[in-house]
């Protein structure tokens, strides 16, 4: 089966996440990376004592990035609620969440790279199948033309 230009572009968009954070492999990678960046930025800009308000603000900074990733959003909500309910353990809970999100980043990146690799191999195979060579021999001269 030969991919049309439109079909190819749609497949690439699907793999790339359709430019929507949280959709497709690239969208998942972007969501994790953007949440980490916003979490770090929040922590840098709010260096005051980490109290319930601080943790709520940190959660508010990362939560929107997972809007289209229901399972991850639910996990973030669960951890953030635990931070509010257990203020004495809030930092440990936050660090567990950060570790979980880092693992998600790694997994999404591996999956994305595998999908791109498979797509590249598939495209190369299709291109190889489309090459047609004709060899012509005239006396002692041989010429090959590939298209």
Secondary structure, DSSP 8 states (H G I E B T S, - for coil): ----HHHHHHHHHHHHTTT-TTSHHHHHHHHHHHHHHHHHHHHHH--S---HHHHHHHHHHHHGGGTT-HHHHHHHHHHHHHHHH-GGGHHHHHHHHHHHHHHHHHHHHHHHHHHHHHHHHHHHHHHHHH--EEEEEETTEEEEEE-
